[in-house]
């Protein structure tokens, strides 16, 4: 896989982008994660998230100016989440659960902080937690003098005492009533710089705190006498002096904390000999690019606390936190059972697939995941940036095949079935009887022939009797399984064969009943001018003997390969209405989901395939109307009543409801293809044919047959295995039951059959297999 393309794909996923509330917070408090924990009642865990970036949670939760709430997307649907009040609820009840343990340092550095405001104390906290010895000098009688003055009404003294006690516990030494002066006195700024590894000047806008700056050689000063600082690093022109504040009046509490932290980060880098600027930004940014579908959430007003003076109690806090969406994109994850199954999102998926592809030696643990995508394209449809996970998976499959890393078991059965569909037992192409050229050719697709061959015959006769210029018939596979399996060589071979047959018929336009075939021709053989049979039928009408279903209510499921074929979608709806059907939409054809067959997922990962079809089947309790044979059979396999559009026009002669028609299964599907060829060539073209599927003297109970289906074992495989054993005598006998066990290798599959010979024939009791290639060491 191409690394540049992989990085481009990753860049299109916005899931890892911060939400608006985080992006607008100067300290980058992860409010989204906090709300999720609080909604679950995990207040201590929520507080731990808060305190991870907030040095003084008890203070800030009471006085923060709440920039996060201004940008909260819930504000567009009922009102912003009351984040500060929820932070306070955490602190009030769970502050005692916090544990602050500084790092142990072999060689503690001495740091001096001038000024015990929020900026200075934040710098002191961060540097002490790094294992440094920190002293704070404050000219006032007690720390946080401006804070006490401005927020005395909302900030009880006990809260300040609690936070200051925490500072003392982590080793910060506070010296109040201590003014730093100029000159070289013991409390002079020059002496402080000489005796410490770094100094933080955090006196804010008070000019009185800038004494002695003019005595420092090489220090650049602003016109007002304040030190000139770098806005990113808060460094001054003196190598050991940093500023912990903006020196601007009116600075908010959370901005003061941010400034102190920037200075602390720079000092920590200085002490480690690292660059002060590498990989740092000033934190300013525009709106969050994280997509959030606000319209999907009903407006809900903020919870009003029963006692506004005390704030939220536990129950109220949980209710308010639950109002958070939370802001995440995950549009594709909600729509795709594959991504939901692996609990992932596109950016992580792309990276995992790329890493899996790049492994030279070792276990490729993501092989099955790569083959579990239906390649339906819904992810790109719902993604705000059109990221196609299916395209990534397909490219990975192609790479795996070319490197010889594709597990044979994942697609072996499907490719074997495709080979059968192309073989002389099934495939054929003919001009319409009485014609030596074809203006059009009906290409029903191998799956409709396998599921309902009688419908293919009825449609062909109608097309041949209605369209001018002769309508040929081509029975073969379009090559989709080879394409989905990443087998570019095999897919090219299939296309070459199709072109040869098409040219032999005179290059007619293709009329196909399968939306997958239509897409394959449109993408890889557009010169064949493919058209869906449904738009043709919409023009020429149903046959005169087509049945009616007046007033029948059905929910219409569009196949995923028809998602962008608006003309075909409308034609199907018009044809259904012409039969009297009343349709219910399932969210719109442009967002239809896969039935689980696409991408060969049902062969590589049946668990995911079942989740995909079950998710779609659960979209409505109504019976479904479909126009893809595999969609109908997959729904039937999982117990969902579904009727093919042709089932309505050509219902069973015995009057049974076609919505209850069972899935024919793999073995019967193969038999149907072979018998269709024999029947059509004999009855339409008058060719002498014998039945290619003779009745086998096998008795297989329904539960055994169902197990064989699950294991992808064909009846003919069982018959061949038994015949091989009976001819060669290579079989085992269980003396207890008298049953025989036979084994036979067919391609990459080793079949095991447990059976008994009875007077009426052979009774199959069990069949199982393994699909692998055992390589001997050289």
N, C-alpha and C positions, 0 to 999 in steps of 0.2 A: 504494500500500500504506500502511496505517496505521502510523505510527511507534511508537505506544504498543504495538500488537500485536507489532511487530517486536522491541521491547525486551523484551517479556514472553517471546517465544520465545527470544531470546538468553539470557535469565536462566535458562532451564530446562536449558541445556547446561552440564555440569560439567567438560567436557574441559579447560578452561583453568585449573581450580582446582589449586592445588599439591598434590602427594602428601603423605602423612602425614610422610614423612621430612624433606621440605623445611619443612613447616609447623612441625615440632617443633624445628628448628634455630634458635638465636638469631641466627645470621648468614645464615640462609636459603641454605645451601649446596645447590646443585642436584645432590643425590646421584643422582637418577634419570638425568640426562644423563651424569654421570660414569660410572655403571655401564654405560650403553649404549656409551660410547666404549671403556671398558676391555674389555668383552666382544668388541669388534671388534679389540682389540690396539692401539688408538690411545691409548697412555698419555700422550704429551705433550699431546694435546688434552684428555684427562681432567684432567690437572694444570692446564691453563690455565683450565678451568671452575672448579676448586677455588680457584686463586689469584685468580680474579676477585673473590672476596668475602672471602678469608682472607688477611690481610696477612702472616702468618708461617706458611706451610704446613708447614715442617719441624718447627716446635714443636708446632703444634696437632695434627698427625697422630699425635703420640706421646702427648699427654696429655689430649685431649678426653674428656669424660665420656660421649660418645656418646648424646645424647638421640634422635638419628635412629634408632638401632638399637632403642631401646625401642618406638618406634612403627612400625617396619618391618612392612608387611603380610605379607612373606614369613615372618615369625615364626609366622603361622597355618598355614603349610604347609611345615614342616621346620626352621624356625629363621631368625632374622633374618640378613640379609646383613651380613657383617662389614665395614661401611663404613669404620671407622677404619683397619683393617688394610689395606684397599685404597687408602685415601688415602696411607698410609705407603709402600706399594709404588710408587705414582706418584712421590712425593717422592724416595724413595731412588734411583730409577733415572733420573729426568728433571728434577731440580731445576735442573740447568744449562741447561735449555731456556727457563727463565723470563726474560722481559725486562720490567723495570719502568722506564718512562720518564715522568717527571713532565710535567704540562702546562707550557707556557710562559706566563708571566704578564707583561703589560706593567708592572704595578704590584704587585709582591709585597708581601704583608702579613706583618707579624712576629707570630708566635704563640709564646707560652711555654707549656711543659707542665711541671708540677711533679709529678714522680714517674715513674720509668722502669719501672713494672710493665706488665703486658699492656694494661691500659686506657689508660695514658698513651702507650705506644709505638704502640698502634693509632690513637689520635687523631693522634699525630705523623705516622704513615705516611699516613693519609688526607689530612691537611692539606698535607703536602709534595707528594703526588701531584697536588694541585690547584694547585701552583705557588707555594705560600707558603713563607716562610723560617721554619723551625721550630727552636726550641731546647728541649732537654729537660734539666731539672735534677733530679739524683738525689742524695739524702743519703748513700746507701750507696756502698761502694767500686766497685761495678760494677752494671750494669743488671740488672733482673729478679731481685732478691735473694730474694724469697719463692718464685719459681718454681724457682730453683736449689735452695733448701732443701727444698721439698716434692716435687720430681720429679727429684732428682739421680740416682736409680737408673735412670730411663727416659729421661732427657734428657741425652745426652752433651754436654759443653762445646762440642765442635766444631759441633754443631747450632746452639747459641746464637750462637756466633761468626759462623756463616754468615749468620744472619738479621740480626745487628747490622751486618755488613759491607754488607748490602743497604740498610739504613737510611742508612748513611753515603753510599752511592753516589747515593741520591736527594736528598741534601742536608740530612739531619737532623743537627744538631749536638748531641752528647751531652756533658753536664757532670756527671761523677760527683764524689762527695765534696763536693757543693755543697748545703748546706742553705739553704732559703729561710726567712728569719726575719721577725719583725714590724718595725714601724717603717719609716723612710724611707731605710734604708741601701741601698747598691748591690744587696744581695741581699735587700732587704726586699720583701714582697708588694706594698706600695703602689707602690714604685718600678717593680716589674715590670709592674704594670698600666698605669702611666703611659707606659712606654716600649714597650709592645706593643699591638697591635690587639685581642688577646684572650688570655685566660689559661685554661688547663685545669688544674684542681686534681685530680690523680689519685693521691693518697697512700693510697687505700684506707681501711682501718679504723684506721690509725696516727694517734693523736691528736697525735703529735709533728709531723706534717705540716700541722697546721691553724694553726700559729703565724701571728699577724698578722691573723687573720680579724676579730678584735674591733676592729681599728683601722680597718676599712673602713666608712665611713659608709653607712647604709641597708642593710647586709647582714643578712639574717635568718639566725639560727643556731638549730639544734636544741638541746634540753636538754643533750646531751653535748658541745656545742661545735662539732659538724660543721655545715657550711653546709646550709641547707634548699634542696633542689633540686626542680625540676619532673621527675617521673618520665618524662615523654614527651621533653622537650627537654634535660634535664640542665642547664638554665639555673638560675642563682641569682638573687636579687633585685638583684644588682649587674649592670649591663648588659654588662660585659666579662668577667665571671668565670663559668666553667662547670665542672661536675664531671665527671670521667671515670669515676667508679666509684660503687657503691652505698654505700660505706663500711660494708659488712657483712662480717663474717668468714666464711670458708668459701665465698666466691664462686668458681665454677668458671672455668676458663680461657676458655671460649668466651663465658660471660656477661660476663666482664671485657672481652673484645674488643668485644662488643656495646655495652657502656656507653661505651667510648671512642669507638666509631663514632657513637653518638647525639650525643655532645658535639661531634664533628667536623662532623657534618651541620649542627648548630645554628650553629656558628661560620661555616661556609661560607655559610649563609643570611644570617647577620648581616652579613657582609662584602659580600654582594650587595644588601643592603637588602630582603630578602624576609622573609615571615612565617616564624617559627620553627615554627609549628604546622600550617600549611595542608597538607592531604592527608597527614598523618602519623598513624600509629597506634602504640600501645605495643608492637605485635608479639604480644601475647597473643591466643590464639584457641583455639577448641575443636577437636574432631577434624576432620580433612579431610573435606570433603563430596564429594571425588572418588570416584566409584564404581569399585571394583575387584572383579572377579569372581574371588575367591580360589579358589572351588571348581573353577574351570576349570584349575587348575594342580596337578599332582601334588606331594606333599611331597618335598622334596629337602634333605638335611642339609647344613650348611655344610662347605666344604672345609677340611680340617685341613692346615696347612703342614707340609712334611716336616721343616723346621727351625724350630720355634716361636721360637727366639731371633732368627732373621734375618727371620722373617715370610714372606709369600708371594713365591715366585719368579714369573716372568712367566706361565708356564703355569698355575700355581695361581691366580694373580690373575684370569686370563681366565675360568677355570672358575667361580670364586666370583662374579665380576661377572655372569656369565651366569645366575646364580640369580635375579637381579632380574627381576621379571615383564616389563617394568617396569610400575608402577602407572599405568594409563591406563584411561579408560572405553572409548570407541570400540566399544561393543557394536554400535551401528548400522553402523559402518564395516566391522566384520568380517562383518556379515550382509548388507550392501548393496553390490553390485558398482558401483552408480552413485556412491556416495560414495567407494569405493575407487578408482575410475577417476580421479576428480578430486582424489584425495589430499587430502581435506578432511574436516571434521567439522561437525556441525550449526551451531554458533555462527558459525563462519567462513562457512558456506554461507548462512545467513540474512542476515548482513551483506552479503555479496557480491551476493545477489539484491536486497536492498533498495537498495543503491547503484546497481545496474544499472537498477532501476525509476525511480530519482530523476534519472537523467541527462536534462538538458534538451537539450544539444547534445553531439555526439561519438558515438563508437562504443560500442555496447552489447555488450561482449565476452562477457557471460554469457548471452546469449539462448539459445544452444544448451544450455548447462548447465541452465537453467530447464526446458527441454523434454526433458531426459534422465532425468527421474525418472518411475518407473512409477506413482506415486501409490498404491502398494499398501498403505502404512501399517505395514510391518514395522518401520520405524525407531521409531515410537511404541510398538510392542509390546515391543521389546527395550530401549528407553530407560528408565532408572530414573525419569526425570521425565516420560515420555510426550510427548516433543517430536516433533510431526508435521512432518517436513521436507516430506512430500507436500502437506500443507495450505499450507505456505509457497509451494511451487512453483505450486500451482493458483491461489492468489491472485495471484501474480506474472503468471501467464499471462492471467488475467482482466484485470489492469491493462494488460498489454501490448496486448491486443486493443482495449480501450477507448481507449487512447492512439494506436492505429494503428501500434504498434511490433512487432506479431507478424510475423515473417518468413513470407511466403506459402508458401515451400517446405517449411516444417516440417510442416504439417498439411494442405496442399492435397489430396494424394492420398487421405488417410484421409477427409476431409470429402466429397470427390467420391464415394468408395466408399459412404459413408453415404447420400448423396443418391440414388445408384443403388438402394440397398436400400429406400429409401422411395418409389421411382418406380413408375409403373404397370406397368413391365416386371417388377417383382418383388413388390411389396407387394399384399396383399389381405386381407380379413377376411370370414368366412362363418360362418353357423350350421351346425351339423351337419346333413347332409341329412335331410329329414323333420322338422325342428324349426324353429319360428319364434321360439325363444328359446334362450339358452345359460345353463346354471347355472355353467359354467366355460368358459374359453377357453385353448387351448394356444398359448403364445407361445414357440416354440423358440429364438428369437433368430436374427439374420441369419447368425451365423458357423457354427452347426451346419448350417443349411440349405446354406451354401456348401461346407462340408467333407464332409458325409455326408447328402445329401438323402434317400437311401433309408431311413436310420434315422428321420428325422423322420416320414416317411410311416408306418412300422411302428408307432412310438409313438403317433401320432395315432389310427390305427385301433384300437389297443388301448384307449386312453383313451375313445374314442367308444363302443366296444362294451362298456365296463365301468362307467363312471361314469353315474349317473342324471341326468336333467334336461337332457341335451344338452351336448355339448362343441364349442364353436366353434374355429376356427383363425384366428389372426392372425399374418400374416407381415409383419414390419416391423423397423426398428431401434429399440432402446430410447433412443437418443440419447447413449450413452456417449461416442462420439467427439467430439461437440460439447462435452460437459461437460469432457472431458479437455483439449480444445484451448483452454479458457477462453472459449468462445463462449456466453456466457449467453443472448444473444438467440436464437441458433439452437437452443440446448437447450430454451428455453421454447417455441419454435415446435414442436419435435418432441413435447414433452410435450402440448401443446395438441392436436396431431393425434392422438396416441394416446388421449387422453381422449375425443375425438370418436368414434373408432372403437369404443372400449370402451363408451361410452354407447349407441351404435347397436346393440351386441350385447346390451344390457339390463343393463349393469354387472355382468358375471359376475366370479367370482374368477379371477385370473390364475395359470396353471400354466406355469412357465418351465423350460427345460432349461439355461439359462445363468446361472451365479452372478453375472455382471456385471449382466445384466438384472434379476435378483432384487434386487441391491443398489440399482440405480437406482430400481426401483419402490418399494422400502422407504423410500428416502430422499426421493423426490420425488413419489410417488403412493401413499402407504400405503393410501388408500381402496380401492385395487384388490385388497387382501388377497392379495398375491402369495405363492405357495408353490412350492418347487422340485419338479420332476417326480419327483425321486428319493424324496422322502418319500411322494408319492402312490403310486409304484410299490412302495415298501416295504409299503404297506398292501394294495394290490390284487394284488400279485405280478406276476411276469413273464408275458408271453403263453405260452400252452401250447406253442407251437412254438419258444420261446427255446432257444438252444443251451446246452450245458454245457461247462465247461472244468475238469474235475476234476483237482485236484492241480497246477494251473498256479501257479507262484510269480511274483508281481509286486510291485514296490515302488510304493506308492500316493502319487501327487502330488496334493495338494489345491490348487485354484486360489487365488490370493491373495485374491480377492473372496469366498471361502468361509471365510476364516480364523476368523471369529467365529460361523459358522453350524454349531454343534455338532450340531443335529438333522439337517441335510443330510449332514454328514460321516459320522455314524453310519448313516444310511440307505444311503449308498453302500457302506459296508463290509458292511452286512447283505446288500445286493443282490449284491455280489461273492461273498460267502460262499455265497449261494444258488445261484450258478453253479459253485461248487466251487473258487473261487480261494483260494489261500493268500497272504495279504498281508504285506508287510514295510513298516514305518513308516519314514518319512524324517525323523525328528526331531520328529514331532508336527505335527498340522494347525495348531495355534495359532502355530507359527513357520514356516509354509510361505512360500516365496519366489515371486516373480512369474516367469512364463515369458518375460518380455521384451516382451509385447504391451501390457500395461497402460500407460496414459498416453500411448499413441501413440509410445513411444520408438523403435520400430523404424523409424518414418518420419523422425523428427527426428534421430536419432543411431544408425544401425545398429550402429556399433562397440560402444556401450554395451549395446544390446539383445542383441547376440551374447554379450557377456561375462556378462550376466544369465542367459540361458538355458543357457549352457555351465556356469556355476557350479552351477546346479540339476541339470543333466544329469549332472554329475560326482559327485553325492551318492551314487550307487550304480551298480554295474555291471549290476544287474538291469534287465529291461524294466520300463517304467513303466505303471501303470494310471492313467488320468486320466478326468475327467468334464467337461472343458471343451474345446470344439473347437479353440480357438486354442492352448491348451497342447499338445494332441496335434500339431497341425500345426507349431507352432514347434519342438517336440522333433524331429519328423521332418525339418524343414528343416535342422537342425544335425546330423543323422545319429544321433540318439538313438532307439532303438526304443521306441515308446510305443503303447499300445492304449487306445482309448476304451472306456468301460464298455459302450456300445451296440455296439461292434465285437465284443465277446465274446458278447453276447446274439444279435446278428444278423450272424454272420460271413459272409465272401464265399462265394458259391455255388461258386466254383472251388476252394475248400479252401485258398487261400493264407493265410499267417499275417497277420492284420490289423496286427500290430505293425510289419510292414515296409511298410505303406501309405505311399506318399510324400506329401509336402506337395503339395496340388493346385495351389498357386500362385494369384496374383491373378486371372489371366484365367480359369482354369477355375472358380475360386470364383464369379466373376460369372456364368459360363455356367450353373453348377449352380443358382444362385438363380432365374434366368430360366426354366430348364427345369422346375424344381420347380413354379413357379406354373402353367405350361402343363399339366404332367402331372396335378397335383392337381385343377385346375379341370375338366380334361377327364375324368379317370378317376373322381373322387369326386363331383363336382357335375354332371357331364354337360354342361359348357359347351363350345361349339365353340371350339377354340383352334388357332392355327398355331404352328409352332416359331419362337420368337423369336431363335434363334441359328443361322442358316443356316450351313452349312459354307462356309468361305472358301477359295478356291484359293491358300492360302499354304503354303509349305514352309519350316519354321523348324527348324534343327538344334538339338539338345539344348543345346549350349553357348551358342548365340545366345539361346535361350529362357531359360536360366539367367541370362545377363547382363541380359536384359530384366527379369526378376524383381528382380534386384539394383538396377536403375535405376528400378523402379516404372513400367515401360512395359507397357501392356496390348496383347494381340494386336489388339484392336479399334482401339486407337489407331494401330497400325502399318497396319492395313487402311484406316482412314480417311485416313491421311496419303498412302498410295499411291494411293487412289482420287481424292483431291483433286489429286494431281499428274497422274494419267492423264487426268482430266477437263479440267483447265485447261492442261495442257502445261507447267507450271512445274516443271522438273526439270533437273538437271545430269547430264552423262554423263562418266564417266572414260574417256578415250580408250585408256588402257593396258589396263584390265580390261573395258571395255564395260559396267560397272555403272552404274546410275542412282542419283542421290541426290535424295530428295524431302524437303520440310519443310512443316510445317503447325502452326499454333498452335491448341491446344485448351485453353480457359480460360487459366490462367497458365502453361501448359506448352507449350513449343515442341519438337515431335518432329522428329527427323531419322532417315531410313531409307535405308539403302544396299541396293539390291535389283537383281534381274535378272529379265527376262521370259523364261520358258522355255516349251516346248511344253505341259508339264503344268501350268502355272500360274506363279505368282510365287514366286521363291526369295528369302527375306530373309537377307541376309548380316550385317547389323549394324543396330542401332538405338540411338540415344542422345537425350538431351534436356537442357533446362535449365528450371528452375522459377524464374521471377522476373517482376517487373513493372518494365518500363523506363519511367521517367517523364521526359518532356521538360521542360526548364527553361522557366518562363513567360517 
